[in-house]
Amino acid sequence: VVSISLVVGTAVIFQQAKFLLNKNPGFEKENIVDIDGSQVDPNKVYPSFKNEALRYPLVKGVTSAAAGLGAGEAFLGYSDQGLSAARNLIDPDYVDVMGMHLVAGHSLAVNDFKATVKPIIINETMMRTFGWNVNNVIGKELKNFQGGTAIIAGVVKDFNYSSLNESVKNQFFETS
């Protein structure tokens, strides 16, 4: 009985390890370097760092975000009108550099920002929460969103940004 239990337990652990190694998180995790810059003033340090890093031909892109993906870091929270979502402030290049897949719309750009209308990218889960689909989501507006209006510019394929045991939750990205 003990031998059979050990064999079955080993098989289960092997399958779980294989699953974790082969699971696609929904973003590029290979050849990505994550640098914690939380102890510096990002407005002063980041532009210089980005310009210097992009001088090297092997560096394909540099981007920044308030929280790192897949590192178990906490995202900023957002809750309004019964909607709860994880919020991440990103650079306009973030979606492309991280290899995330847009299923609708486009990435954010610096010139998209207006004082009263804020373009955002949402994940598929948030899209479904509102009852939208890829054919009608782009251009939808969220009124009273952080004191203004948000307009959906794009939708990224769902990805795991926390434990694989947890279901994917509502998430949106905006430029800072």
N, C-alpha and C positions, 0 to 999 in steps of 0.2 A: 504494500500500500504506500509506504514511504517512497519507494523507488518510482512508482507510477506518478505520485504527486510531484516529485522533483522533475521528472521528464515533462509532465504537462506544464508545470510552472516555468520551466526553462523555455518551452515552446512559446508560451504566451509572452514572456519577456522578449524573446527574439522577434516575434511578430510586431510587438509594440516599438521596439528599437528600429526595426526596418521601416515601419510606418513613419516614425519621426524623421528618419534620415531622408526618406523619399518624398515627404509631403511638400508640395509647392505652397509657400506661404502667400503667394500672390504679388510678390515684389522680388526684385533681384537681391540675393543675399551673397552672391559670389562677387569678389573683387570690389566690395564696398567697404570703405573705411569710415567708421563712425567716431567722430571726435567730440568729446563733451566740452562745450565752450560755455557752460553755465557760470563759470567763475570769472568771466571777462565781459566787458561791454561789447555786445555783438555789433553795434553800430560803428564802433571804431576798429575792431579787430577783424571782423569777418570780411569786409570788402578788400582789405589788403591781403588777407590769407587767400581769398578766392582768386584774385588777380595773379598772385605769385604761384599758386598751385597750377593754374591753367597754362602757365608758361611751359610746363613739362608735357611733351608730346604723349606720354603714356597715360596722362590724366584725361579721361574722356569727359568729365563733368564734375562740377562742384555745386552743392546745394545746401540749404539749411532748413531746419525745422525746429519747432519748439520741443518736440518729443521724437525719439528715435523709434523706428519700427522693429518689432521682433525682439526688443531688448527687455520687454516687460515693464517699460517705463510708463508712467501715468500720463495720459493725455489731459489737456484742459477739459473741464466739463462744461456742458451747456445744457440748460433746461429751460423750456419756455412753452407755454400753451400745451402742457401735457407731453411734450416731446423731450426726450433725453438723448443726447448725442455726445460722442467724443469729438473734441475740436482740436485741430492741429494747425498752427500758423506755419506757413511754408513759403519758400522762394518760388517764383514762377517756374523755374526749371525742375522742381522737385519730382513731379510725376514722371517726366522723361528720364531723369538721372537714375531714379530708383527702379526703373523698368516696370512701373505699374501699367496696367492695361486699361485704357479708356474704352468703355463700351458705348459711350455716346458723348457728343460735344467735344470740347477742346480744353487744353490746359489753361491755367490762369496766366494773365500777362499783367505787367505793371500798369500799363495804360488802360486796363479794364476798370480800374478803381474810380468810383465817383463818390462824393460825400454821402449821398442818400441811398445809393444802390450798390450793394457789395456782391460781386460774383463769387460763387462758391462751387466747389466740386464735392459731390456726395458719393457715398458708396451705394451699391445695389440694394443693400438691406434698407437703407434710409429711403431710397426711391420706392421700394415696395411698401414701406410703412405708410407713405402718403397715397398709395394706390396708383402710382404712376408707372409707366413702362418706358423703354428706350425710345419709343416712337413719339412720346408726348412730354417727356420730362424737361428737355432743354428749353429755357426761357420761362419756366414756371417760377413764380415769385412766392417768397415767404414774407408776409407782412409782419411788422413789429418784431423784426429779427435784430436783436442787439441794438435796439433803438432806431432801426432803419428798415430797409427792405433788402432781402437777399434774392439773387436771381441765380438759378441753376445754370452754370456754364458747362458742366461736364459730370459724368458719372464714371467712377472707377470700379473695376471688377472687385468683388469682395475679397478681402485678404485677412489673414489672422495677424492681429497686432498684440495679442495676449496669448494666454494658454490655449493649446489646441483642444482642451477639455471644454472651453467656453464657446458658446455660439457667437457668431459675428454680430456685433452691435452697430447701431446707427453711428455713422461717422461723417464728418465733413472737413474740408480743407479750405482755408482762406489765406490770402497773402497778408503779410503784416504791414 
